[in-house]
Amino acid sequence: MRNWYLINQPSLTSGGFENEAFHDYRDDTINELLSSEIASTVILYNYDLSIQKTIRVIIQGNTPDTQLKSMERTVITCPGLLKAGMYVFFEDRYWLITGYPGNNGIYEKATIQLCQYMLRWQNDIGTIIDRWCCATSASKYDTGEVGGSNITLTSDSLTLLLPEDDETYYLDGKRVFIDGRKVNPVKVYNITRTDSVLYDYGESHGGILAFIAQKTEFNPEIDNQDLRICDYIKIKSSIKEDDVLDETDISFKIVYKGLNTITVGGNPKTFSIKYSNSSLLDLPVQWQITALPENENYIVYKLVDSSIEVSAKYNESIIGTKILLSATIKNHTENLYIDLGGGI
Amino acid sequence: MANGSEIIDYKNRIVKDILHNEDKALSNDLVGAVDDSFIGAEDDLLYRNIFPYLRIPTTQEETRCYITMSVDMPRVSTKNYFFKDMVITINVIVHEKLMKMPAHFSATRVDYIGSLINKIFNQNTEYGNVPLEYVSDTESIMLNTFYVRTLRFRCNELNTVRC
């Protein structure tokens, strides 16, 4: 006899109670539905797209009646797969799971929203971070201009939804390009408000962060249009390509906090070595400071383990000059020019 | 000098003194502080960063420095009707992101540009019958984004057409 049934024959139980029937049929019910033509194959990604999984889901809301609703969907799949902050990739677009995934014992359901823009920024150590974000207007009836009697500036506000992760937690205060132009973006926004609690659904259900992005001015000096990163910090390698290195491939650079500036009459600044190869840690470092002859008496230094603390005694005449700090490890030397600054 | 044309003459002279001062180093320093990519092409700063009126036209989308100006004749001298007061107001407007200058300047950009304007115009003998008098120099904030330094200079000008 042909098997007319869509659902597999469950294992026979002697009870006959509805509850037992529910347990018998529930897993197969959703699996059979997901294997049918009403389901779709999508890719489920984690927050930074580094982990992916192809799954079958039922997508609802595909024939919406308003433009706003056309950017939202709900997905239904097997329980335990979905978390807020994950991306669902289908129809060639990334969708962010924004709602708390619900579960009725048979299937899991979550709301997803269309991501229109790939947001890009640098974290504090210079790593470039990319995240797809869902943007909505937070100033729908704004004319786009704000001004006083002397000048008119552009004005806009957006609400951004992003996955909750270690990088997006520190997006607050950063400036980002949000511009549909493919080349030479000019629209810059300042992230002015973070809501980190509103959409925190706990570790088992994930979470998203909501930001307010406020329109601000483009700075051609420090905003990199090619890389689409505002306040761009170029991570310089202190190794020149044509350096002849020792056979042990010594690779290191002089590191410090903040700018390579010492305030004349101010606190000492510590300069250390950052090695590319941890086996170099035990090698001794020779430090040398070179200054103009008339400034030498004002430069003070102190060796602390393999680091050096450098300061400058107050004298107006040395403000604006430079000193050269050199670190030598096994015949390989790295140099750093340090500005002697003062005032504001 | 004909009545009423001093304002036009003053503004032309002010722009010339800023962009093409006899002391070329002073002009270069000022142009460099406003936008160093225009050193050697100072004239292009006019109507981009430097405006011969008070209000910057069009919506601004970049972080920039601006210099705006006005020339006023607030009153005829009450002591001698042959003379009138001329007041030159120059605003230096700097975006907050551009305020910090390299360490060796030891000054904010708005103060530095203001000091250069002061060097150009204070006691300048090319305007009016007496050297330009440095009247006031005040700082203010605009739209929570720009810092403004307003400098005022005053001189006397003849009130009648010379025979």
Interface residues (C-beta under 8 A of the other chain):
Chain A: E145 V146 G147 G148 S149 N150 I151 T152 L153 T154 V186 K187 T216 E217 F218 N219 P220 E221 I222 T261 I319 G320 D339 L340 G341 G342 G343 I344
Chain B: L54 R55 I56 T58 T59 Q60 E61 E62 T63 Y66 T68 N91 I93 H95 K97 L98 P102 A103 H104 S106 A107 T108 M142 L143 T145 F146 V148
